[in-house]
Amino acid sequence: MRSKPANPDAAPRAPLGLRLAAIGSILFLHLPFVVILLYSFTTDEQTFTFPLPGFTIAWFGEAWNRVDLWSALGLSLRVALGATIVAIVLGTLAAAAVHNSRFFGRDTVSFLVVLPIALPGIVTGIALRSALSTMDIPFTFWTIVVGHATFCIVTVYNNVIARLRRTSGSLIEASMDLGANAFQTFRYVILPSIATALLAGGMLAFALSFDEIIVTTFTAGQQATLPIWIFSQLTKPRDRPVTNVVAVLVVLIMAIPILLANRLTEESSSHSA
Amino acid sequence: MATATTSPERQSFIGKLSTLFYLHPRLTLAALLGPPLVWLGVVYLGSLFMLVAQSFFHLDSFSGKVVREFTLATYGDLLSQFENYNIVVRTAGMAAAVTLAAALLAFPIAYYMARYASPRLKALLYLAVLIPLWSNYLVRVYAWKIILAKEGILGWFLTVLHLDFALDALLKLPVIGGPSLSNSLIGMFLVFLYVWLPYMILPIQAALERVPKSLLEASGDLGAKPGETFRHVILPLIFPGVVAGSIFTFSLTLGDFIIPTAFGTSQFFIGMAVYVYQGTSGNVPLAAAFTIVPILIMAIYLSFAKRLGAFDAL
């Protein structure tokens, strides 16, 4: 696709109305990010006055010195790491099983993997909350991780199974014929061919977990992840300028894994095309 | 292989294990499938089961403790309060409005991407739609808190354009109006539309990519005006894609409690009600019973979507 100079199906030029509408929706999707960036420099502490009364970079320093922010960020990163590891292991196993064999209830497995993200977040959240409440399990770091891992499995599963479908089965047979056992075949043949898919799925899982608020509010108790910190500012704004800065930083931090994951899946799909 | 330099006995153990798996494909399957099935089956389905179970318990109003005996009292509470019906209608109405608006707004950009954009521009636009979808949801909601604030950027623009009278008139409307955009259903609708729009653009674009260009040319050659081609050729072909997108926009709006908490008036939405019941009131049974409502609505919605072929369009 990429080597062709132009899309042969493309008409020369879109009607003006369509172009304006397309530009309009892209602006609609992206202008809020510009607004956030702008407000991180405002001198206004109490309101969201526009035009901004003045510019300052003081709030970045202020945010840096906030202990509660650092602990929220730390918790979010640890939870995301834990959930990603669980999701990578379980998602890969499930993808391998569904890809390798035909068995009764195969569709049910794919359905079960997608279900936690297909149902409204509040359903997953209150379900976990009900389970914790019924079994008298206290809220801990691990209750957050378990909740997140459950809906993160799908990103790894989807990426890995898509890659497995494009990987030739004869490679695996050749490896076995040449005397490699199942573990060697996994280590030296399967793993290298699914590595980028694993990485992409893992990064999306990380992003999904780092971002999550709805399920988290039901499984965190009094603990504050970064999204919970922002949510508390959304309902009871106490530190508007610091929140503006945090918003910018979160967008910038999250852009890295998302762009990287997109890059990884894009490269592999152009290989196969 | 030179790389496989393990000790002989260890190798033989791994070798034996490997042979065992090779000879017993069912065993391999069980080993692969076991951990994810146990996790999803026990942790997730188990929790869903507990959710249903909790909805049949009830909260003792004197002790404030959950009584774990089968009772229909919680469902009785839920159904006897007239306000609860309003909450369900309000939430489903909002979800439907957001879904419809998202479909209308998503079509032009999706059509442009599918039909006019060069491959390079298409990749760029794809990323431009994908990045907001994956960016932090709360930050995107927070941005609208800034935009919709009374003294904020949108109000300023409307004043500069001398359109502030139109905004005031809009906010004076019953039901959907309010003291400011931030505190009205119109504002809440805008935020919902913003956060879920990418979920609608992507499936519609994918569906449009699959419409053969020759079909559109044939329609034009046979004398159909662009509007007629759209109505009789494009729309029927991409409809499963629209329904696929609507599953996301509808379901996500139905279960959200962040946006109704941060925007709008004090009126409850399903998500908010569930959140408040389990949190401040500690009434997990009532929260659980209320959660059955969006599950039922989504079950009905999905069965219709399936009939319309939405799952093949995902």
Interface residues (C-beta under 8 A of the other chain):
Chain A: M1 R2 K4 A6 N7 D9 A10 A11 R13 A14 L18 R19 A21 A22 G24 S25 I26 F28 L29 H30 P32 F33 V35 I36 Y39 T47 F48 T49 F50 P51 V86 V89 L90 G91 L93 A94 A96 A97 N100 S101 F103 V109 L112 V113 L115 P116 A118 L119 P120 G121 I122 V123 T124 I126 A127 L128 R129 S130 A131 S133 T134 M135 V146 A149 T150 I153 M176 G179 A180 N181 A182 F183 Q184 Y188 L204 A207 F210 D211 I213 I214 T217 F218 P227 I230 F231 Q233 L234 T235 T243 N244 A247 V250 V251 M254 A255 I258 L259 N262 E266
Chain B: M1 T3 A4 I14 G15 L17 S18 T19 F21 Y22 P25 T28 L29 L32 L33 G34 P35 P36 L37 W39 L40 G41 V43 Y44 L45 G46 S47 L48 M50 L51 A53 Q54 V66 R68 L105 A106 P108 I109 Y111 Y112 M113 R115 Y116 A117 S118 P119 K122 A123 L125 L127 A128 V129 L130 I131 P132 W134 S135 N136 Y137 L138 V139 R140 V141 Y142 A143 W144 K145 I146 I147 A149 E151 G152 I153 G155 W156 Y194 L197 P198 I201 K213 I247 S251 L252 L254 G255 D256 F257 I258 T261 A262 I270 G271 V274 Y275 Q278 G279 V284 A287 A288 T291 P294 I295 M298
